[in-house]
Amino acid sequence: MKAAVVQAAGQRPVYSDFAEPTAASDESRIAVVAAALSPLVRARAAGAHYSVSGAFPVVVGVDGVGRLDDGRRIYFMLPRAPWGAMAEFAVAPAAQIAPLPDGLDDVTAAAIANPGMSSWAALKERAKFKAGETVLINGATGSAGRLAVQIAKHLGAKRVIATGRNAEALRALAALGADATIALGDDEAALEDRFRSQFAEGIDVVVDYLWGASAERLLVAAAKGLPDGAPLRFVQVGSASGANITLPSAVLRSSAIALMGSGLGSVPRDKLAADIGELLQAAAARGFAIPVRAVPLPDVERAWGESDSAARTVFTVDAR
Ligand SMILES: NC(=O)c1ccc[n+]([C@@H]2O[C@H](COP(=O)([O-])OP(=O)(O)OC[C@H]3O[C@@H](n4cnc5c(N)ncnc54)[C@H](OP(=O)(O)O)[C@@H]3O)[C@@H](O)[C@H]2O)c1
């Protein structure tokens, strides 16, 4: 079959021949239709994500949309390595497959699943979010953050506060449902003040896509700005601006912050697949949207090197 194959860590995938996978007894074979290029796909292809063994060559791609042998149209995640989603065929356990609603097209479903799951699982599985609560989304200008704004509103958030460094993308979040926005700048003291005044008005959950300096300022501001004993669930989801932070111990002693993460490992795979199934149903009903560009899979090597900050790239596979 044809597939997007990476021969060694750090190399770009090349559209080439790869042995077709055979499904084991607990797996299904999927004829792939669309597969998205998310940061997780890039990190795993580079051998740099905690969820991979580091063995090469591999077919890249962590999830996608396809058809089962009986013709059902489905979403699938984490196909069995070394096979990946960016190929004519993939194999995955039944527990990592979810049905797709008719009202959602293949490319949109593939584009939304991973970034949408990041906040759906963070809010529902980890933060145990309740309607009427206030959410701050740190780093809301990418695909995951834009969806987090829409999903938090859909789940009944009273107020959504969005932060980001890109002024234009931040402005666009108001149209998606953000009630307030905070520009991330280099002046950390001023940023901490802005965060602090938001915490003083009440925030129940932080969904953090950035980590690094802004997460440090958020945690310090929460400890100073929230009333004594006010619980805050801080859910770490992405590290777009830094892998590490410095966390003063006083932040944890002086506040009721519960610090947790959400992703592969903190939520079981079958639960994540079920969450994505729910998310895709909600996406069809509510019209969750992010900018998407569809690219034929044979162009994977070229498109891999292009910036996808403004729109999520989805590779499409021609019907066989
Ligand atoms: N744990 C999970 O379940 C899960 C699931 C999906 C995604 N993630 C993670 O979540 C993060 C976002 O994913 P995504 O799909 O939204 O990626 P994306 O579409 O590529 O967006 C990344 C966003 O981060 C912004 N950004 C990058 N560096 C920044 C910085 N230093 N300060 C402020 N903003 C910065 C970018 O802004 P510019 O446009 O200004 O560059 C862009 O808007 C990634 O780290 C990803 O790995 C985690």
PDBQT file of the ligand as one rigid body, heavy atoms in Angstrom, charges set to zero:
ROOT
HETATM    1  N1  LIG A 401      -2.792  16.561  26.101  1.00  0.00    +0.000 N 
HETATM    2  C1  LIG A 401      -3.663  16.507  25.089  1.00  0.00    +0.000 C 
HETATM    3  O1  LIG A 401      -4.673  15.804  25.150  1.00  0.00    +0.000 OA
HETATM    4  C2  LIG A 401      -3.438  17.360  23.868  1.00  0.00    +0.000 A 
HETATM    5  C3  LIG A 401      -4.253  17.211  22.732  1.00  0.00    +0.000 A 
HETATM    6  C4  LIG A 401      -4.062  18.093  21.651  1.00  0.00    +0.000 A 
HETATM    7  C5  LIG A 401      -3.051  19.064  21.702  1.00  0.00    +0.000 A 
HETATM    8  N2  LIG A 401      -2.241  19.117  22.791  1.00  0.00    +0.000 N 
HETATM    9  C6  LIG A 401      -1.157  20.128  22.882  1.00  0.00    +0.000 C 
HETATM   10  O2  LIG A 401      -1.751  21.405  22.958  1.00  0.00    +0.000 OA
HETATM   11  C7  LIG A 401      -0.916  22.377  22.337  1.00  0.00    +0.000 C 
HETATM   12  C8  LIG A 401      -1.718  23.130  21.271  1.00  0.00    +0.000 C 
HETATM   13  O3  LIG A 401      -2.145  22.211  20.272  1.00  0.00    +0.000 OA
HETATM   14  P1  LIG A 401      -2.851  22.725  18.941  1.00  0.00    +0.000 P 
HETATM   15  O4  LIG A 401      -3.390  21.537  18.259  1.00  0.00    +0.000 OA
HETATM   16  O5  LIG A 401      -3.742  23.864  19.239  1.00  0.00    +0.000 OA
HETATM   17  O6  LIG A 401      -1.586  23.284  18.136  1.00  0.00    +0.000 OA
HETATM   18  P2  LIG A 401      -1.577  24.447  17.049  1.00  0.00    +0.000 P 
HETATM   19  O7  LIG A 401      -2.846  24.473  16.277  1.00  0.00    +0.000 OA
HETATM   20  O8  LIG A 401      -0.286  24.283  16.327  1.00  0.00    +0.000 OA
HETATM   21  O9  LIG A 401      -1.555  25.788  17.896  1.00  0.00    +0.000 OA
HETATM   22  C9  LIG A 401      -0.501  26.117  18.716  1.00  0.00    +0.000 C 
HETATM   23  C10 LIG A 401      -0.808  27.496  19.252  1.00  0.00    +0.000 C 
HETATM   24  O10 LIG A 401       0.123  27.767  20.292  1.00  0.00    +0.000 OA
HETATM   25  C11 LIG A 401       0.518  29.102  20.140  1.00  0.00    +0.000 C 
HETATM   26  N3  LIG A 401       1.840  29.300  20.724  1.00  0.00    +0.000 N 
HETATM   27  C12 LIG A 401       2.978  28.661  20.409  1.00  0.00    +0.000 A 
HETATM   28  N4  LIG A 401       3.973  29.113  21.190  1.00  0.00    +0.000 NA
HETATM   29  C13 LIG A 401       3.429  30.051  21.992  1.00  0.00    +0.000 A 
HETATM   30  C14 LIG A 401       3.948  30.888  23.010  1.00  0.00    +0.000 A 
HETATM   31  N5  LIG A 401       5.231  30.855  23.353  1.00  0.00    +0.000 N 
HETATM   32  N6  LIG A 401       3.097  31.748  23.628  1.00  0.00    +0.000 NA
HETATM   33  C15 LIG A 401       1.807  31.815  23.278  1.00  0.00    +0.000 A 
HETATM   34  N7  LIG A 401       1.255  31.048  22.316  1.00  0.00    +0.000 NA
HETATM   35  C16 LIG A 401       2.065  30.174  21.691  1.00  0.00    +0.000 A 
HETATM   36  C17 LIG A 401       0.532  29.349  18.640  1.00  0.00    +0.000 C 
HETATM   37  O11 LIG A 401       0.401  30.728  18.438  1.00  0.00    +0.000 OA
HETATM   38  P3  LIG A 401       1.030  31.499  17.202  1.00  0.00    +0.000 P 
HETATM   39  O12 LIG A 401      -0.006  31.408  16.101  1.00  0.00    +0.000 OA
HETATM   40  O13 LIG A 401       1.234  32.852  17.717  1.00  0.00    +0.000 OA
HETATM   41  O14 LIG A 401       2.313  30.778  16.829  1.00  0.00    +0.000 OA
HETATM   42  C18 LIG A 401      -0.700  28.592  18.208  1.00  0.00    +0.000 C 
HETATM   43  O15 LIG A 401      -1.842  29.409  18.292  1.00  0.00    +0.000 OA
HETATM   44  C19 LIG A 401       0.265  21.592  21.750  1.00  0.00    +0.000 C 
HETATM   45  O16 LIG A 401       1.323  21.665  22.682  1.00  0.00    +0.000 OA
HETATM   46  C20 LIG A 401      -0.260  20.181  21.657  1.00  0.00    +0.000 C 
HETATM   47  O17 LIG A 401       0.785  19.229  21.712  1.00  0.00    +0.000 OA
HETATM   48  C21 LIG A 401      -2.423  18.303  23.875  1.00  0.00    +0.000 A 
ENDROOT
TORSDOF 0
